[in-house]
Amino acid sequence: MSGEFLKADLGGLHILAELYNRFWADPGSRTAVELAREIRLCEQRYGLSPVDRRRLQWSITRGDQAVDRTRARRKAAALDRAASKDPRDLLGLVK
């Protein structure tokens, strides 16, 4: 799954880690139910269960094939960004 994440996802993943930390620091607290709900939503967003990966249409391949496909996809994305003449294209806006 880490091959599917972008640098833009890191902030959300850090928030998820903090939510887990708060939940397990006091799982019997009043806010534990609220934290559990938010954790569940974040997990869905980042495809952290088989059902969520299926919903996001992610498939997990194993070994060298997965690494090669990820590298090729990232290289193609970098070339697309480099070929862009309009600096706004780097923001990934839908045209």
C-alpha positions as CSV (number, residue, x, y, z in Angstrom):
1,M,0.0,0.0,0.0
2,S,2.9,2.4,0.7
3,G,3.6,2.4,-3.0
4,E,0.2,4.0,-3.6
5,F,0.7,6.8,-1.1
6,L,1.9,10.2,-2.2
7,K,3.9,12.8,-0.2
8,A,0.5,14.6,0.1
9,D,-0.8,11.7,2.1
10,L,1.9,11.9,4.8
11,G,0.0,14.5,6.8
12,G,-3.1,12.4,7.0
13,L,-1.1,9.3,7.9
14,H,0.6,11.2,10.7
15,I,-2.8,12.3,12.0
16,L,-4.0,8.7,11.9
17,A,-1.0,7.6,13.9
18,E,-1.7,10.3,16.5
19,L,-5.4,9.1,16.7
20,Y,-4.2,5.6,17.4
21,N,-1.8,6.9,20.1
22,R,-4.6,8.8,21.8
23,F,-7.0,5.9,21.6
24,W,-4.5,3.4,23.1
25,A,-3.4,5.8,25.8
26,D,-6.8,5.6,27.4
27,P,-9.1,3.1,25.6
28,G,-11.7,3.4,28.3
29,S,-12.2,7.1,28.1
30,R,-15.3,8.9,27.0
31,T,-13.6,10.1,23.8
32,A,-12.5,6.6,22.8
33,V,-15.7,6.0,20.8
34,E,-15.2,9.2,18.9
35,L,-11.5,8.4,18.3
36,A,-12.5,4.9,17.1
37,R,-15.0,6.4,14.6
38,E,-12.4,8.9,13.3
39,I,-9.7,6.1,13.0
40,R,-12.2,4.0,11.0
41,L,-12.8,6.8,8.6
42,C,-9.1,7.5,8.2
43,E,-8.4,3.8,7.6
44,Q,-11.0,3.8,4.8
45,R,-9.4,6.8,3.2
46,Y,-6.0,5.2,3.1
47,G,-7.1,1.7,2.1
48,L,-5.9,0.0,5.2
49,S,-8.3,-3.0,5.0
50,P,-9.0,-5.4,2.2
51,V,-12.5,-4.0,1.7
52,D,-11.2,-0.5,1.5
53,R,-8.5,-1.5,-1.0
54,R,-11.1,-3.1,-3.2
55,R,-13.3,0.1,-3.0
56,L,-10.2,2.2,-4.0
57,Q,-9.5,-0.4,-6.8
58,W,-6.1,-1.1,-5.4
59,S,-4.5,-4.4,-6.1
60,I,-1.5,-5.7,-4.2
61,T,1.1,-7.5,-6.2
62,R,4.1,-9.1,-4.7
63,G,7.8,-8.9,-5.0
64,D,9.8,-7.4,-7.8
65,Q,6.8,-6.9,-10.1
66,A,5.2,-4.5,-7.6
67,V,8.4,-2.5,-7.1
68,D,8.9,-2.3,-10.9
69,R,5.3,-1.1,-11.5
70,T,5.6,1.5,-8.8
71,R,8.9,2.9,-10.1
72,A,7.5,3.0,-13.6
73,R,4.3,4.8,-12.5
74,R,6.3,7.4,-10.5
75,K,8.8,7.9,-13.3
76,A,5.9,8.5,-15.8
77,A,4.3,11.0,-13.4
78,A,7.6,12.9,-12.9
79,L,8.0,13.1,-16.7
80,D,4.5,14.4,-17.1
81,R,5.2,17.1,-14.5
82,A,8.5,18.0,-16.0
83,A,6.9,18.3,-19.5
84,S,4.3,20.7,-18.3
85,K,4.9,24.3,-19.4
86,D,2.2,25.9,-17.2
87,P,3.3,26.0,-13.5
88,R,-0.3,25.6,-12.4
89,D,-0.2,22.1,-13.9
90,L,2.1,21.0,-11.1
91,L,-0.8,21.5,-8.7
92,G,-2.7,18.7,-10.4
93,L,-5.8,20.7,-11.2
94,V,-8.5,19.2,-13.2
95,K,-8.9,21.0,-16.5
